Amino acid sequence: MKPNNFINFSVVFGFFLGLVFALMRLDSPELILFWTIVSTIGFYLIALFSVSVYIWFIEFDKTLFNKSGLEKRLDYFDHEFDIREKEVANIRRFIGNSDFLENDVLSHQAK
């Protein structure tokens, strides 16, 4: 079973299990809703922890000691950050130029 499927299954199971127990034990709709949400969140956190530990043990050697793969990913992210910085600089320059032009047009219209 894929990790995402396991997490989704656990969330749905927690929801319905919490709903069934809340309906059996409680009479107030607010309490039923509250305990259903609490059990769903609980099952989600337990499943997320289990999947993260499983993945950490399975891919321990790959993720911890893969220096070349890590360097490639870091270079990719560095390149992406450079692209974003250039885009932001261009946008700031455009905004600066448009404000200048707008002020210039307003001053000409006032005359």
N, C-alpha and C positions, 0 to 999 in steps of 0.2 A: 504494500500500500504506500502510495506517495505521501510525503509529509503533509502537504496541503490537504489531501483527502482525509488523513487522520485527524488533523485539527478541525476540519469542517464537520466530520462525523462526531467528534467529541463535543463540539459546540451544540449541535442539534440534539445529541443524546442528553447533554446537561440541561438543555432547555426543557425537553419533554419530561425528563426525570424530575426536575424541579417543579414543573407544572403539576405533575401527577401527585407528588408528595404535598405540595401546597394545597391542592384541591381536596386531598384526603384529610388534612389536618387543620386547615384554616377556613374561616367563614368570611372574612373581610376581603373585598376585591383588592384593596391597596396592599395588604399583606401578601396576598397571593401573587400579585405582580412583583412586589419587592423580592420575595424569596425565589421566584422564578428567575429574575434577573441576576440575583446573587449566585444561584447555582450555575447559571449559564456562564457567568464570568469566572467562577471557580473552576469549572471544567475546562474553559478556554485557557486559563493560566496553567493548569496542570498539564494539559496537552502541549502547550507551547514549551513549557519547561522540558517535558519528555522528548519532544522532537529536537529541541536544541541540544540536549545532552546526547541524543542518538547521533545527530549529524556531527557533533564535535568529536565523538569517539570514532565514527566511521572515517571522517576526512581529516583526522588529526595530523597524519604525516603529510598529506597533500597541502594543507593550508599553512602549517607551521614552518615547514622547511622548503617551500617552493620559492626560492629567492628570485629566479628569473621571471616567473609568472607574476610575482608581486611587483617587481620593477616594471614590467610591461603595463600592468594596471595603473601604477602610479604615473608612468609617463603619459598614458592615455588621459588620466584625470588632469594632469598638468597641462596638456594640450587643450583639453576642453575648457579649463579655467582661463587660459590665454584667449581663446576664442570669445568667451563670455566677457572678459575684460575689454576686448576690442569693441564688441557690440555695445557695451555700456558706455564706453568713451565716445563712440559715434552718436549714440542717443543723447548723451549730455551735450555734445557739441551742437547737435541739431536743435535741442531745446534752447541752448544759449543763443544760437543764431536766430531762432524764431522769436524769442523774447526781444532781442535787439531790433529785429525788423518790425515787430508789432509796436514797440515803443516809438520807432522812427515814423511809422505810418500814422500813429495817433498824434504825434507832435506836428506832422504836416497837415493833418485834418484840423487841428486846433487853430492853425494860422489862417 
